[in-house]
Amino acid sequence: MFRTVSSRLLRQHKCVHPACFYGTQTSSSSTNLKEVLTVKIPEKQQEVIAFRKEHGKTKVGEVTVDMMYGGMRGIRGLVTETSVLDPDEGIRFRGYSIPECQKLLPTAKGGKEPLPEGLFWLLVTGDVPTQQQVEAITREWNERSPLPNHVITMLNNFPHNLHPMTQFSAAITVLNSESKFAKAYSEGVNKLKYWEYVYEDSMDLIARLPTIAAIIYRNLI
């Protein structure tokens, strides 16, 4: 919603491609995602502070009874910059359409479709990653992928008739024991530093999901 409103305000002064509102065409040279975010996020935090100071009282829509009965459908109630779903244009990721993502994002050798690591980099930073940056994410996820022993034990002891998604959800919940954010939050970390621990937990979780799914599948067959 922030991008929707801010884009509308900026378009009153100049007309540019939607991608300009969501990110730059190319990424920085660093292959360390956290280093890139360490530069970007403080700037974004100040941008949001300034935007809220100027437009904090601006109304962005109305709520009807039908909206409430319809499961909050049509109500603008969350700030998000990663994607926009337009009924005419379809979905855009950081301002880029699916065909544009297919053209711009790195692929595997011999492949034709973008790698998930590239789309992840785009969503998190707003920048189109290089091949080297995508490969760095692959390496990092591989390094973070091992599961704690207690999670493996739990999965191996589930009854075979337990639904796979129930097992999947349970494993994710139990990984809270490894949460860096939970530990930092309990210690009273400053809100401006939340993102650092959310980043660590997010990278750990994404890296471990394939292993969790593989164990569940193996136990079912």
C-alpha positions as CSV (number, residue, x, y, z in Angstrom):
1,M,0.0,0.0,0.0
2,F,2.9,2.4,0.8
3,R,4.1,1.9,-2.8
4,T,0.6,2.3,-4.2
5,V,0.1,5.6,-2.4
6,S,3.6,7.0,-2.8
7,S,3.6,6.0,-6.5
8,R,0.4,7.9,-7.0
9,L,1.8,11.0,-5.4
10,L,5.0,10.9,-7.4
11,R,3.2,10.3,-10.6
12,Q,1.5,13.7,-10.1
13,H,4.9,15.2,-10.9
14,K,6.4,12.8,-13.4
15,C,5.7,9.7,-15.4
16,V,8.1,6.8,-15.1
17,H,8.1,3.0,-15.6
18,P,6.6,1.1,-12.6
19,A,9.9,-0.6,-11.9
20,C,11.4,2.7,-10.9
21,F,9.1,2.7,-7.8
22,Y,10.0,-0.9,-6.8
23,G,13.7,-1.1,-7.4
24,T,16.6,-0.5,-9.7
25,Q,17.4,-2.4,-12.8
26,T,20.6,-3.8,-11.5
27,S,21.9,-4.9,-8.1
28,S,25.0,-3.8,-6.2
29,S,28.2,-5.7,-6.7
30,S,28.2,-7.4,-3.3
31,T,27.3,-11.1,-3.2
32,N,26.5,-10.9,0.5
33,L,22.7,-10.3,0.8
34,K,22.9,-9.2,4.4
35,E,25.6,-6.6,3.5
36,V,23.3,-5.2,0.8
37,L,20.4,-5.0,3.2
38,T,22.5,-3.3,5.8
39,V,22.9,-0.4,3.4
40,K,19.3,-0.5,2.0
41,I,17.2,-0.9,5.1
42,P,18.3,2.1,7.2
43,E,17.6,4.2,4.1
44,K,14.2,2.6,3.7
45,Q,13.4,3.1,7.4
46,Q,14.1,6.8,7.1
47,E,12.0,7.0,3.9
48,V,9.0,5.4,5.7
49,I,9.4,7.7,8.7
50,A,9.4,10.7,6.4
51,F,6.4,9.4,4.4
52,R,4.4,8.7,7.5
53,K,5.2,12.1,8.9
54,E,3.9,13.8,5.7
55,H,1.0,11.5,4.8
56,G,0.2,9.7,8.1
57,K,-3.4,11.2,8.2
58,T,-4.1,10.6,4.6
59,K,-7.2,8.4,3.9
60,V,-6.6,5.6,1.4
61,G,-10.0,4.1,1.2
62,E,-13.4,3.3,2.7
63,V,-14.8,0.2,4.4
64,T,-18.2,-1.2,3.7
65,V,-20.3,-3.8,5.5
66,D,-20.0,-6.0,2.4
67,M,-16.2,-5.8,2.6
68,M,-16.3,-7.1,6.2
69,Y,-18.7,-9.9,5.4
70,G,-16.5,-10.8,2.4
71,G,-13.5,-11.7,4.5
72,M,-12.1,-8.1,4.4
73,R,-11.9,-8.4,0.6
74,G,-11.0,-5.1,-1.0
75,I,-9.8,-3.4,2.3
76,R,-6.4,-1.8,2.1
77,G,-5.0,-2.9,5.4
78,L,-1.3,-3.8,5.0
79,V,1.8,-2.2,3.7
80,T,3.7,-4.3,1.2
81,E,6.2,-3.5,-1.5
82,T,7.1,-7.0,-2.8
83,S,4.3,-7.5,-5.2
84,V,1.1,-6.0,-6.6
85,L,-1.8,-7.8,-8.1
86,D,-3.6,-5.8,-10.8
87,P,-6.8,-7.2,-12.3
88,D,-5.7,-6.0,-15.8
89,E,-1.9,-6.3,-15.8
90,G,-1.6,-9.3,-13.5
91,I,1.0,-9.7,-10.8
92,R,4.1,-7.7,-10.6
93,F,7.1,-8.5,-8.4
94,R,8.9,-5.3,-7.4
95,G,7.3,-3.6,-10.4
96,Y,8.3,-6.4,-12.9
97,S,5.8,-8.5,-14.7
98,I,6.3,-12.3,-14.9
99,P,7.6,-12.1,-18.5
100,E,10.0,-9.4,-17.4
101,C,11.2,-11.5,-14.5
102,Q,11.7,-14.4,-16.9
103,K,13.8,-12.2,-19.1
104,L,15.9,-10.4,-16.4
105,L,16.5,-13.0,-13.7
106,P,19.4,-15.5,-13.8
107,T,18.6,-19.1,-14.8
108,A,20.4,-22.4,-14.1
109,K,22.9,-23.5,-16.8
110,G,20.9,-24.7,-19.7
111,G,17.7,-23.6,-18.0
112,K,15.0,-21.2,-19.3
113,E,13.2,-20.3,-16.1
114,P,14.4,-18.0,-13.3
115,L,16.0,-19.6,-10.3
116,P,14.1,-19.1,-7.0
117,E,17.2,-17.6,-5.5
118,G,17.1,-14.8,-8.0
119,L,13.4,-14.1,-7.4
120,F,14.1,-14.1,-3.6
121,W,16.9,-11.5,-4.1
122,L,14.6,-9.3,-6.2
123,L,11.8,-9.5,-3.6
124,V,14.0,-8.7,-0.7
125,T,16.2,-6.0,-2.2
126,G,14.1,-4.6,-5.2
127,D,17.2,-5.2,-7.4
128,V,17.7,-7.6,-10.2
129,P,20.6,-9.9,-9.1
130,T,23.6,-11.0,-10.9
131,Q,24.5,-14.6,-11.6
132,Q,27.2,-14.4,-8.9
133,Q,24.7,-13.1,-6.3
134,V,22.2,-15.9,-7.1
135,E,25.0,-18.5,-6.7
136,A,25.9,-17.0,-3.3
137,I,22.4,-17.4,-2.1
138,T,22.4,-21.0,-3.2
139,R,25.6,-21.7,-1.3
140,E,24.3,-19.9,1.8
141,W,21.0,-21.9,1.8
142,N,23.0,-25.1,1.4
143,E,25.1,-24.2,4.4
144,R,22.0,-23.4,6.5
145,S,20.0,-26.5,5.4
146,P,20.9,-29.1,8.1
147,L,18.0,-29.8,10.5
148,P,18.4,-29.9,14.3
149,N,18.3,-33.5,15.5
150,H,15.1,-33.0,17.6
151,V,13.2,-32.0,14.5
152,I,14.3,-35.1,12.6
153,T,13.4,-37.3,15.5
154,M,9.9,-35.7,15.7
155,L,9.3,-36.2,12.0
156,N,10.4,-39.8,12.1
157,N,8.1,-40.6,14.9
158,F,4.9,-39.1,13.4
159,P,2.2,-41.7,12.5
160,H,2.1,-42.5,8.7
161,N,-1.5,-41.4,8.5
162,L,-0.8,-37.9,9.7
163,H,-1.4,-35.5,6.9
164,P,1.9,-34.2,5.2
165,M,0.9,-30.6,5.7
166,T,0.3,-31.1,9.4
167,Q,3.7,-32.6,9.7
168,F,5.2,-29.8,7.7
169,S,3.5,-27.1,9.9
170,A,4.6,-28.9,13.1
171,A,8.2,-29.0,12.0
172,I,8.2,-25.3,11.2
173,T,6.7,-24.5,14.5
174,V,9.3,-26.7,16.4
175,L,12.1,-24.8,14.6
176,N,11.2,-21.9,16.9
177,S,13.7,-23.5,19.3
178,E,16.4,-22.2,16.9
179,S,14.9,-18.8,16.3
180,K,17.4,-15.9,16.6
181,F,14.6,-13.4,16.5
182,A,12.8,-15.0,19.4
183,K,15.9,-14.9,21.5
184,A,16.7,-11.3,20.6
185,Y,13.1,-10.2,21.2
186,S,13.1,-11.7,24.6
187,E,16.2,-9.7,25.3
188,G,14.6,-6.5,24.3
189,V,16.3,-5.8,21.0
190,N,15.6,-2.3,19.5
191,K,12.8,-2.4,16.8
192,L,15.1,-0.9,14.2
193,K,17.2,-4.0,14.5
194,Y,14.4,-6.5,14.2
195,W,15.1,-7.0,10.5
196,E,18.6,-8.5,11.2
197,Y,17.1,-11.4,13.2
198,V,14.1,-11.8,10.9
199,Y,16.6,-12.1,8.1
200,E,18.5,-14.8,9.9
201,D,15.4,-16.8,10.7
202,S,14.0,-16.4,7.2
203,M,17.2,-17.6,5.6
204,D,17.4,-20.6,8.0
205,L,13.8,-21.5,7.4
206,I,13.9,-21.3,3.6
207,A,17.1,-23.4,3.6
208,R,15.5,-26.1,5.8
209,L,12.1,-26.5,4.1
210,P,13.3,-28.8,1.3
211,T,14.9,-31.2,3.9
212,I,11.7,-31.2,6.0
213,A,9.6,-32.0,2.9
214,A,12.0,-34.7,1.8
215,I,11.9,-36.5,5.2
216,I,8.1,-36.3,5.2
217,Y,7.9,-37.7,1.7
218,R,10.4,-40.5,2.5
219,N,8.4,-41.5,5.6
220,L,5.1,-41.7,3.6
221,I,6.3,-44.0,0.8
